Amino acid sequence: MSDPRTIAVLRLGRVSYTDALALQQRLAQARAVGQVDRDILLLLEHEPTITMGRGTRPSSLPIAPEVLAGRGLTVAEVDRGGDVTWHGPGQLVGYPILDLQAHRADLHWYLRQVEEAVIGGLGRIGVAAARRAGLTGVWVGSRKIASIGVHVRHWVTTHGFALNLTNRLDDFALIVPCGLNGVELTTVALELERLGAPVPDPASLWQRAEAALAASLGETFQREPVAATLASLLPDGTEAPIETL
């Protein structure tokens, strides 16, 4: 029996979107029925992928999905809230799998808490970020640095946040990010450069960001982050069938 006051943090590296989604669903189901007795945070990155949430409008995807797939991008319709977004190398993705009945059974409250956790994590690495009224996500001034889209079933959460860390921004031109025409995007690396601060090499920045986001999310939800493995969490005690890329 693990301590329910902890949150298990799994740093998975680069994982295909399909595998990561299947893993989330497996862990969320186990959490919902009590086979996993503590909250979980998955930290990872994806190969180039475009996901369409439940709020995706046709105008947000000006290029047909089959054309995008022909260019080597995975295109997926998913059950999270929000519009269309992009994932890819250099973007830090976090999937909190939390039982909100142990916190507060309120989806809107949860969204604001995830924003708060990302804002706190960015502050720990020297980037001052904030919310923007009426918009979901995290911003540095007028520039969007993180997208958030979640799903809740039986009050257990899946999906989460995508923080632009060192990724190229060119691929966002393939879509209308989050359905916001003319939105300016940014990354942690770019914001550190704007501040005149030293920019660590990508691997070091990734490690710092993972630690900062895990600590901030733990603080926000009053859980102690603890490194974990899939084998220690899954009900059958075995590794999930995912391939790191």
Secondary structure, DSSP 8 states (H G I E B T S, - for coil): ---TTEEEEEEEEEB-HHHHHHHHHHHHHHHHTTSS-SEEEEEEE-SSEEEE-TT--GGG--S-HHHHHHTT-EEEE-SSSSSEEEE-TTEEEEEEE-BGGGT---HHHHHHHHHHHHHHHHHHTT---EEETTEEEEEETTEEEEEEEEEEETTEEEEEEEEESS--SGGGGGS-GGG-TT-EE--HHHHHHHHT-----HHHHHHHHHHHHHHHHHHHTT-EEEE--HHHHSTTSS--S--B-
